[in-house]
Amino acid sequence: MKYSFRFVIVAAIFVSCLITANIIAIKVISAGPFIFPAAIVIFPISYIFGDILTEVYGYRLARKIIWLGFACNLLFVFFAWIGQILPPASFWEGQTAYKSILGNTPRLLAASFVGYLVGEFINSFVLAKMKILTKGRWLWSRTIGSTVAGQALDTSLFIIIAYFGTSSFVPNMILFHWLAKVLIESAATPFTYLLVNSLKKRESIDTYDYRTKFNPFLVTD
């Protein structure tokens, strides 16, 4: 199958947002009384482009890109680990900082991977089904509705797996993080409309998943 340049750009942005979010998530920022990882502003963008993939190109292609994002992130983690274990030069003083930023613990990695896969597939599934239900109308209801479901699972799984049983675990973290992500993507709805309408026009495509098999593991479907 031949993929357009526009499709490749959307897929590249989606994957780049995923990898970037996992790198900058180590930094903690404050917004008034609330504490968030710096990636709070990146994850919603990945969901926006995930919505665009499903809305324009359909669940089948979105499924492939979700798995591509997973593979790219896994590859990045592997090479970052290789960089960590390589012996540092005697004059280099950044080994501790490198390990602190890029040396994710197995628990955090598992939380990130599980949350990502479940959240993205639920997001894509809900959007595709809602598109059929609404007969292609009310795009805002699909982008926001799918985000509400996908981000709820993504955020819940990540925080529970990463922090449950530790002093850092606060149940309200799930609610605050989920609300922040949903609000950011909701605010970006006009931007999503602009990109979706432009791509549909330029690609001459508007995919409906009437006969799609929604098994997330059927990457060759």
Long-range contacts (C-beta under 8 A, 24 or more apart in sequence): 4-203, 6-199, 6-202, 6-203, 7-57, 7-61, 7-203, 10-49, 10-52, 10-53, 10-56, 10-199, 11-53, 11-65, 11-68, 13-45, 13-49, 14-46, 14-49, 14-50, 14-53, 14-65, 14-69, 15-65, 15-68, 15-69, 15-72, 15-73, 17-42, 17-43, 17-45, 17-46, 17-49, 18-46, 18-69, 18-72, 18-73, 18-116, 19-72, 19-73, 19-76, 21-46, 22-73, 22-76, 22-77, 22-104, 22-112, 23-101, 23-102, 25-112, 26-100, 26-101, 34-176, 34-180, 36-176, 36-177, 36-180, 40-177, 40-180, 40-181, 40-184, 41-184, 43-151, 43-154, 43-181, 44-147, 44-151, 44-181, 44-182, 44-184, 44-185, 44-188, 45-188, 47-120, 47-123, 47-147, 47-150, 47-151, 47-181, 47-185, 48-143, 48-185, 48-188, 48-191, 48-192, 50-120, 50-123, 50-124, 50-150, 51-123, 51-127, 51-142, 51-143, 51-146, 51-147, 51-192, 51-196, 52-192, 52-195, 52-196, 52-199, 53-124, 54-123, 54-124, 54-127, 54-128, 54-131, 54-146, 55-127, 55-131, 55-139, 55-142, 55-143, 55-196, 55-207, 56-196, 56-199, 56-200, 56-203, 56-205, 56-206, 56-207, 57-205, 57-207, 58-128, 58-207, 58-208, 58-209, 58-212, 59-124, 59-125, 59-128, 59-209, 59-212, 59-214, 60-209, 60-212, 60-221, 62-124, 62-128, 63-121, 63-124, 63-216, 63-218, 63-219, 63-221, 64-219, 66-117, 66-120, 66-121, 66-124, 66-216, 67-219, 69-116, 69-120, 70-113, 70-116, 70-117, 73-112, 73-113, 73-116, 74-113, 77-104, 77-109, 107-161, 107-162, 108-162, 110-161, 111-157, 111-158, 111-159, 111-160, 111-161, 111-162, 112-158, 112-162, 114-157, 114-158, 114-161, 115-153, 115-154, 115-155, 115-156, 115-157, 115-158, 115-161, 116-154, 117-216, 118-153, 118-154, 118-157, 119-150, 119-151, 119-153, 119-154, 119-155, 119-157, 120-150, 120-154, 121-216, 122-146, 122-149, 122-150, 122-153, 123-147, 123-149, 123-150, 123-151, 124-150, 125-214, 126-150, 128-209, 128-212, 128-214, 129-209, 131-208, 131-209, 132-208, 132-209, 132-210, 136-206, 136-208, 139-192, 139-193, 139-196, 140-189, 140-193, 143-185, 143-189, 143-192, 144-182, 144-185, 144-186, 144-189, 147-181, 147-182, 147-185, 147-186, 148-182, 151-178, 151-181, 151-182, 151-185, 152-178, 155-181
